[in-house]
Amino acid sequence: MTLFVPVAEGAVVTPQSLLVPVLAGMAWTWAIWQSLRGPSAGSAGSAAEQDQDIVRLRIALYVAAAATWLFHVTASLSWEVGIVISSAAMWVVVLRFTRVLDGDQMFTRGLGALGYGGFTVIGLFDLVGVPALDRAATFCGLASLIWLALVLRDQWGDDRWGRATFAYGTASLVAPILLTLAVMPFSGEAGVDEVPSVIANVLLMIWLTRTAHDLAVPHHEPAAQTALEA
């Protein structure tokens, strides 16, 4: 909670300035619980029973989820380093995902690699002091969003993933837009401007881990449709 928003020396504590970090801490607690509880009891098969592409994708998903969390709660991690780590982890997820999804995924893979690979390059440029174009970051962000939308479309029609997993992924896509509009009247207040980004990453972290959890179920068995359990 204390790492969520840097606090200026001599800042006055107000109910609003305290409420934002508390809510952020509660959101991250929910995401961490969703991640650490693991797959449903009895659903996971042994590594020998699972396709190696699925095993590698699950590992990549868990690493990306951990990187997403660390990026936001580790004060010693600079913005540039956080972008490089989280984007590189997601870039690996993109490459592994296309080996698991059905059908020709060339377009989906290209968008994901362009988006997250581009963010990795932008972060590396910032680390060495080379300014990146804002237009390039916007383009990479758009490519990443389209990639996520395409993956969610494939998840909807694939019984390996439950509806709750799809719901979290959809929320991570839509919530930042709605929250940005909602907090505009309060722009400039302590921590308020960071709320859409934090909520988006909380939802993305949950989607990543639930996607990995659901893959523990053998392909011939549908993932549990436990939206209320989520």
VOVEX-552296 format. One record per residue (C-alpha): residue number from 1; residue in three letters; x negated, y, z negated. Coordinates in nm, 3 decimals, decimal comma, padded with zeros to 5 digits. Example, Ala and Ser with C-alpha at 12.3 -4.5 7.8 and 13.67 -1.06 7.14 Angstrom:
BEGIN
@i->1 | aa->ALA | u->-01,230 | v->-00,450 | w->-00,780;
@i->2 | aa->SER | u->-01,367 | v->-00,106 | w->-00,714;
//
This chain:
BEGIN
@i->1 | aa->MET | u->00,000 | v->00,000 | w->00,000;
@i->2 | aa->THR | u->-00,275 | v->00,245 | w->-00,088;
@i->3 | aa->LEU | u->-00,457 | v->00,173 | w->00,238;
@i->4 | aa->PHE | u->-00,153 | v->00,249 | w->00,453;
@i->5 | aa->VAL | u->-00,192 | v->00,628 | w->00,461;
@i->6 | aa->PRO | u->-00,505 | v->00,826 | w->00,363;
@i->7 | aa->VAL | u->-00,414 | v->01,056 | w->00,074;
@i->8 | aa->ALA | u->-00,567 | v->01,402 | w->00,060;
@i->9 | aa->GLU | u->-00,742 | v->01,505 | w->-00,261;
@i->10 | aa->GLY | u->-00,505 | v->01,693 | w->-00,487;
@i->11 | aa->ALA | u->-00,196 | v->01,569 | w->-00,304;
@i->12 | aa->VAL | u->00,127 | v->01,595 | w->-00,502;
@i->13 | aa->VAL | u->00,320 | v->01,274 | w->-00,550;
@i->14 | aa->THR | u->00,680 | v->01,306 | w->-00,437;
@i->15 | aa->PRO | u->00,955 | v->01,043 | w->-00,406;
@i->16 | aa->GLN | u->00,919 | v->01,054 | w->-00,026;
@i->17 | aa->SER | u->00,539 | v->01,026 | w->-00,024;
@i->18 | aa->LEU | u->00,568 | v->00,724 | w->-00,254;
@i->19 | aa->LEU | u->00,860 | v->00,564 | w->-00,071;
@i->20 | aa->VAL | u->00,683 | v->00,529 | w->00,266;
@i->21 | aa->PRO | u->00,383 | v->00,326 | w->00,138;
@i->22 | aa->VAL | u->00,611 | v->00,113 | w->-00,080;
@i->23 | aa->LEU | u->00,832 | v->00,025 | w->00,217;
@i->24 | aa->ALA | u->00,525 | v->-00,042 | w->00,430;
@i->25 | aa->GLY | u->00,387 | v->-00,271 | w->00,161;
@i->26 | aa->MET | u->00,717 | v->-00,460 | w->00,144;
@i->27 | aa->ALA | u->00,718 | v->-00,501 | w->00,524;
@i->28 | aa->TRP | u->00,364 | v->-00,642 | w->00,525;
@i->29 | aa->THR | u->00,454 | v->-00,873 | w->00,235;
@i->30 | aa->TRP | u->00,740 | v->-01,015 | w->00,442;
@i->31 | aa->ALA | u->00,510 | v->-01,063 | w->00,741;
@i->32 | aa->ILE | u->00,243 | v->-01,236 | w->00,533;
@i->33 | aa->TRP | u->00,502 | v->-01,468 | w->00,375;
@i->34 | aa->GLN | u->00,635 | v->-01,559 | w->00,720;
@i->35 | aa->SER | u->00,279 | v->-01,638 | w->00,827;
@i->36 | aa->LEU | u->00,150 | v->-01,831 | w->00,527;
@i->37 | aa->ARG | u->00,454 | v->-02,054 | w->00,478;
@i->38 | aa->GLY | u->00,350 | v->-02,250 | w->00,788;
@i->39 | aa->PRO | u->00,564 | v->-02,474 | w->01,010;
@i->40 | aa->SER | u->00,878 | v->-02,637 | w->00,874;
@i->41 | aa->ALA | u->00,811 | v->-02,938 | w->00,652;
@i->42 | aa->GLY | u->00,780 | v->-03,257 | w->00,854;
@i->43 | aa->SER | u->00,772 | v->-03,078 | w->01,190;
@i->44 | aa->ALA | u->00,399 | v->-03,069 | w->01,254;
@i->45 | aa->GLY | u->00,241 | v->-03,355 | w->01,442;
@i->46 | aa->SER | u->-00,121 | v->-03,457 | w->01,413;
@i->47 | aa->ALA | u->-00,381 | v->-03,284 | w->01,628;
@i->48 | aa->ALA | u->-00,425 | v->-03,607 | w->01,823;
@i->49 | aa->GLU | u->-00,055 | v->-03,605 | w->01,914;
@i->50 | aa->GLN | u->-00,057 | v->-03,250 | w->02,044;
@i->51 | aa->ASP | u->-00,173 | v->-03,131 | w->02,383;
@i->52 | aa->GLN | u->-00,508 | v->-02,954 | w->02,350;
@i->53 | aa->ASP | u->-00,374 | v->-02,646 | w->02,531;
@i->54 | aa->ILE | u->-00,106 | v->-02,615 | w->02,262;
@i->55 | aa->VAL | u->-00,360 | v->-02,661 | w->01,983;
@i->56 | aa->ARG | u->-00,584 | v->-02,391 | w->02,129;
@i->57 | aa->LEU | u->-00,290 | v->-02,156 | w->02,179;
@i->58 | aa->ARG | u->-00,178 | v->-02,202 | w->01,818;
@i->59 | aa->ILE | u->-00,528 | v->-02,118 | w->01,696;
@i->60 | aa->ALA | u->-00,538 | v->-01,809 | w->01,918;
@i->61 | aa->LEU | u->-00,196 | v->-01,697 | w->01,791;
@i->62 | aa->TYR | u->-00,300 | v->-01,728 | w->01,426;
@i->63 | aa->VAL | u->-00,625 | v->-01,538 | w->01,490;
@i->64 | aa->ALA | u->-00,436 | v->-01,260 | w->01,669;
@i->65 | aa->ALA | u->-00,185 | v->-01,237 | w->01,383;
@i->66 | aa->ALA | u->-00,468 | v->-01,204 | w->01,129;
@i->67 | aa->ALA | u->-00,637 | v->-00,938 | w->01,342;
@i->68 | aa->THR | u->-00,311 | v->-00,741 | w->01,364;
@i->69 | aa->TRP | u->-00,279 | v->-00,736 | w->00,986;
@i->70 | aa->LEU | u->-00,644 | v->-00,652 | w->00,912;
@i->71 | aa->PHE | u->-00,637 | v->-00,365 | w->01,159;
@i->72 | aa->HIS | u->-00,376 | v->-00,184 | w->00,948;
@i->73 | aa->VAL | u->-00,477 | v->-00,263 | w->00,591;
@i->74 | aa->THR | u->-00,857 | v->-00,255 | w->00,594;
@i->75 | aa->ALA | u->-00,971 | v->00,099 | w->00,522;
@i->76 | aa->SER | u->-01,334 | v->00,024 | w->00,611;
@i->77 | aa->LEU | u->-01,235 | v->-00,090 | w->00,961;
@i->78 | aa->SER | u->-01,259 | v->00,200 | w->01,203;
@i->79 | aa->TRP | u->-00,987 | v->00,257 | w->01,460;
@i->80 | aa->GLU | u->-01,220 | v->00,166 | w->01,746;
@i->81 | aa->VAL | u->-01,337 | v->-00,160 | w->01,587;
@i->82 | aa->GLY | u->-00,979 | v->-00,252 | w->01,499;
@i->83 | aa->ILE | u->-00,864 | v->-00,194 | w->01,856;
@i->84 | aa->VAL | u->-01,147 | v->-00,407 | w->01,997;
@i->85 | aa->ILE | u->-01,082 | v->-00,698 | w->01,757;
@i->86 | aa->SER | u->-00,702 | v->-00,703 | w->01,785;
@i->87 | aa->SER | u->-00,697 | v->-00,646 | w->02,163;
@i->88 | aa->ALA | u->-00,962 | v->-00,910 | w->02,229;
@i->89 | aa->ALA | u->-00,767 | v->-01,159 | w->02,017;
@i->90 | aa->MET | u->-00,448 | v->-01,083 | w->02,211;
@i->91 | aa->TRP | u->-00,637 | v->-01,115 | w->02,539;
@i->92 | aa->VAL | u->-00,725 | v->-01,473 | w->02,443;
@i->93 | aa->VAL | u->-00,358 | v->-01,535 | w->02,356;
@i->94 | aa->VAL | u->-00,262 | v->-01,415 | w->02,704;
@i->95 | aa->LEU | u->-00,500 | v->-01,658 | w->02,871;
@i->96 | aa->ARG | u->-00,395 | v->-01,953 | w->02,653;
@i->97 | aa->PHE | u->-00,022 | v->-01,879 | w->02,683;
@i->98 | aa->THR | u->-00,014 | v->-01,926 | w->03,059;
@i->99 | aa->ARG | u->-00,142 | v->-02,283 | w->03,016;
@i->100 | aa->VAL | u->00,157 | v->-02,370 | w->02,799;
@i->101 | aa->LEU | u->00,444 | v->-02,188 | w->02,969;
@i->102 | aa->ASP | u->00,625 | v->-02,355 | w->03,258;
@i->103 | aa->GLY | u->00,611 | v->-02,228 | w->03,615;
@i->104 | aa->ASP | u->00,369 | v->-01,997 | w->03,797;
@i->105 | aa->GLN | u->00,240 | v->-01,746 | w->03,542;
@i->106 | aa->MET | u->-00,009 | v->-01,557 | w->03,761;
@i->107 | aa->PHE | u->00,179 | v->-01,225 | w->03,740;
@i->108 | aa->THR | u->00,238 | v->-01,259 | w->03,364;
@i->109 | aa->ARG | u->-00,126 | v->-01,348 | w->03,302;
@i->110 | aa->GLY | u->-00,244 | v->-01,056 | w->03,515;
@i->111 | aa->LEU | u->-00,034 | v->-00,803 | w->03,326;
@i->112 | aa->GLY | u->-00,143 | v->-00,933 | w->02,987;
@i->113 | aa->ALA | u->-00,510 | v->-00,943 | w->03,082;
@i->114 | aa->LEU | u->-00,485 | v->-00,592 | w->03,226;
@i->115 | aa->GLY | u->-00,310 | v->-00,455 | w->02,919;
@i->116 | aa->TYR | u->-00,506 | v->-00,613 | w->02,634;
@i->117 | aa->GLY | u->-00,831 | v->-00,638 | w->02,830;
@i->118 | aa->GLY | u->-00,795 | v->-00,270 | w->02,910;
@i->119 | aa->PHE | u->-00,744 | v->-00,181 | w->02,542;
@i->120 | aa->THR | u->-01,058 | v->-00,382 | w->02,458;
@i->121 | aa->VAL | u->-01,260 | v->-00,182 | w->02,710;
@i->122 | aa->ILE | u->-01,115 | v->00,147 | w->02,584;
@i->123 | aa->GLY | u->-01,212 | v->00,055 | w->02,228;
@i->124 | aa->LEU | u->-01,566 | v->-00,034 | w->02,337;
@i->125 | aa->PHE | u->-01,595 | v->00,297 | w->02,522;
@i->126 | aa->ASP | u->-01,485 | v->00,484 | w->02,209;
@i->127 | aa->LEU | u->-01,743 | v->00,296 | w->02,002;
@i->128 | aa->VAL | u->-02,027 | v->00,416 | w->02,225;
@i->129 | aa->GLY | u->-01,890 | v->00,770 | w->02,245;
@i->130 | aa->VAL | u->-01,747 | v->00,757 | w->02,598;
@i->131 | aa->PRO | u->-01,399 | v->00,917 | w->02,596;
@i->132 | aa->ALA | u->-01,131 | v->00,710 | w->02,764;
@i->133 | aa->LEU | u->-00,850 | v->00,865 | w->02,964;
@i->134 | aa->ASP | u->-00,517 | v->00,891 | w->02,784;
@i->135 | aa->ARG | u->-00,355 | v->00,786 | w->03,109;
@i->136 | aa->ALA | u->-00,551 | v->00,460 | w->03,103;
@i->137 | aa->ALA | u->-00,431 | v->00,381 | w->02,750;
@i->138 | aa->THR | u->-00,071 | v->00,454 | w->02,852;
@i->139 | aa->PHE | u->-00,105 | v->00,225 | w->03,154;
@i->140 | aa->CYS | u->-00,251 | v->-00,056 | w->02,939;
@i->141 | aa->GLY | u->00,026 | v->-00,013 | w->02,684;
@i->142 | aa->LEU | u->00,292 | v->-00,040 | w->02,954;
@i->143 | aa->ALA | u->00,129 | v->-00,354 | w->03,098;
@i->144 | aa->SER | u->00,120 | v->-00,511 | w->02,749;
@i->145 | aa->LEU | u->00,489 | v->-00,437 | w->02,689;
@i->146 | aa->ILE | u->00,589 | v->-00,589 | w->03,023;
@i->147 | aa->TRP | u->00,378 | v->-00,896 | w->02,943;
@i->148 | aa->LEU | u->00,557 | v->-00,941 | w->02,612;
@i->149 | aa->ALA | u->00,897 | v->-00,900 | w->02,781;
@i->150 | aa->LEU | u->00,809 | v->-01,168 | w->03,038;
@i->151 | aa->VAL | u->00,687 | v->-01,410 | w->02,769;
@i->152 | aa->LEU | u->01,006 | v->-01,353 | w->02,569;
@i->153 | aa->ARG | u->01,209 | v->-01,430 | w->02,880;
@i->154 | aa->ASP | u->01,027 | v->-01,763 | w->02,910;
@i->155 | aa->GLN | u->01,065 | v->-01,834 | w->02,538;
@i->156 | aa->TRP | u->01,442 | v->-01,784 | w->02,559;
@i->157 | aa->GLY | u->01,475 | v->-02,070 | w->02,804;
@i->158 | aa->ASP | u->01,225 | v->-02,302 | w->02,632;
@i->159 | aa->ASP | u->01,350 | v->-02,526 | w->02,350;
@i->160 | aa->ARG | u->01,008 | v->-02,532 | w->02,185;
@i->161 | aa->TRP | u->01,085 | v->-02,192 | w->02,032;
@i->162 | aa->GLY | u->01,370 | v->-02,109 | w->01,798;
@i->163 | aa->ARG | u->01,607 | v->-01,816 | w->01,836;
@i->164 | aa->ALA | u->01,465 | v->-01,647 | w->01,525;
@i->165 | aa->THR | u->01,121 | v->-01,638 | w->01,689;
@i->166 | aa->PHE | u->01,271 | v->-01,482 | w->02,001;
@i->167 | aa->ALA | u->01,458 | v->-01,228 | w->01,784;
@i->168 | aa->TYR | u->01,140 | v->-01,114 | w->01,609;
@i->169 | aa->GLY | u->00,962 | v->-01,076 | w->01,942;
@i->170 | aa->THR | u->01,248 | v->-00,875 | w->02,087;
@i->171 | aa->ALA | u->01,258 | v->-00,655 | w->01,778;
@i->172 | aa->SER | u->00,884 | v->-00,584 | w->01,810;
@i->173 | aa->LEU | u->00,955 | v->-00,463 | w->02,162;
@i->174 | aa->VAL | u->01,259 | v->-00,247 | w->02,088;
@i->175 | aa->ALA | u->01,214 | v->-00,127 | w->01,727;
@i->176 | aa->PRO | u->00,922 | v->00,115 | w->01,794;
@i->177 | aa->ILE | u->01,132 | v->00,310 | w->02,047;
@i->178 | aa->LEU | u->01,432 | v->00,337 | w->01,816;
@i->179 | aa->LEU | u->01,220 | v->00,420 | w->01,510;
@i->180 | aa->THR | u->01,024 | v->00,687 | w->01,697;
@i->181 | aa->LEU | u->01,353 | v->00,861 | w->01,777;
@i->182 | aa->ALA | u->01,476 | v->00,814 | w->01,420;
@i->183 | aa->VAL | u->01,170 | v->00,969 | w->01,251;
@i->184 | aa->MET | u->01,136 | v->01,266 | w->01,488;
@i->185 | aa->PRO | u->01,327 | v->01,502 | w->01,252;
@i->186 | aa->PHE | u->01,079 | v->01,411 | w->00,974;
@i->187 | aa->SER | u->00,763 | v->01,438 | w->01,187;
@i->188 | aa->GLY | u->00,468 | v->01,575 | w->00,992;
@i->189 | aa->GLU | u->00,578 | v->01,436 | w->00,657;
@i->190 | aa->ALA | u->00,331 | v->01,212 | w->00,473;
@i->191 | aa->GLY | u->00,308 | v->00,875 | w->00,647;
@i->192 | aa->VAL | u->00,633 | v->00,910 | w->00,840;
@i->193 | aa->ASP | u->00,466 | v->00,930 | w->01,182;
@i->194 | aa->GLU | u->00,296 | v->00,595 | w->01,117;
@i->195 | aa->VAL | u->00,620 | v->00,408 | w->01,045;
@i->196 | aa->PRO | u->00,704 | v->00,301 | w->01,405;
@i->197 | aa->SER | u->00,352 | v->00,166 | w->01,459;
@i->198 | aa->VAL | u->00,348 | v->-00,025 | w->01,130;
@i->199 | aa->ILE | u->00,693 | v->-00,180 | w->01,181;
@i->200 | aa->ALA | u->00,605 | v->-00,277 | w->01,539;
@i->201 | aa->ASN | u->00,289 | v->-00,452 | w->01,424;
@i->202 | aa->VAL | u->00,467 | v->-00,621 | w->01,132;
@i->203 | aa->LEU | u->00,723 | v->-00,764 | w->01,375;
@i->204 | aa->LEU | u->00,451 | v->-00,858 | w->01,625;
@i->205 | aa->MET | u->00,256 | v->-01,041 | w->01,353;
@i->206 | aa->ILE | u->00,567 | v->-01,238 | w->01,255;
@i->207 | aa->TRP | u->00,638 | v->-01,322 | w->01,619;
@i->208 | aa->LEU | u->00,281 | v->-01,445 | w->01,673;
@i->209 | aa->THR | u->00,285 | v->-01,670 | w->01,368;
@i->210 | aa->ARG | u->00,637 | v->-01,804 | w->01,427;
@i->211 | aa->THR | u->00,546 | v->-01,877 | w->01,790;
@i->212 | aa->ALA | u->00,254 | v->-02,085 | w->01,660;
@i->213 | aa->HIS | u->00,468 | v->-02,250 | w->01,391;
@i->214 | aa->ASP | u->00,732 | v->-02,356 | w->01,643;
@i->215 | aa->LEU | u->00,469 | v->-02,517 | w->01,864;
@i->216 | aa->ALA | u->00,401 | v->-02,763 | w->01,582;
@i->217 | aa->VAL | u->00,728 | v->-02,933 | w->01,682;
@i->218 | aa->PRO | u->00,686 | v->-03,200 | w->01,955;
@i->219 | aa->HIS | u->00,805 | v->-03,076 | w->02,295;
@i->220 | aa->HIS | u->01,097 | v->-03,317 | w->02,312;
@i->221 | aa->GLU | u->01,240 | v->-03,185 | w->01,983;
@i->222 | aa->PRO | u->01,397 | v->-02,837 | w->01,988;
@i->223 | aa->ALA | u->01,255 | v->-02,587 | w->01,743;
@i->224 | aa->ALA | u->01,483 | v->-02,534 | w->01,445;
@i->225 | aa->GLN | u->01,748 | v->-02,272 | w->01,511;
@i->226 | aa->THR | u->01,711 | v->-02,119 | w->01,166;
@i->227 | aa->ALA | u->01,773 | v->-01,749 | w->01,216;
@i->228 | aa->LEU | u->01,913 | v->-01,713 | w->00,865;
@i->229 | aa->GLU | u->01,615 | v->-01,900 | w->00,718;
@i->230 | aa->ALA | u->01,389 | v->-01,639 | w->00,880;
//
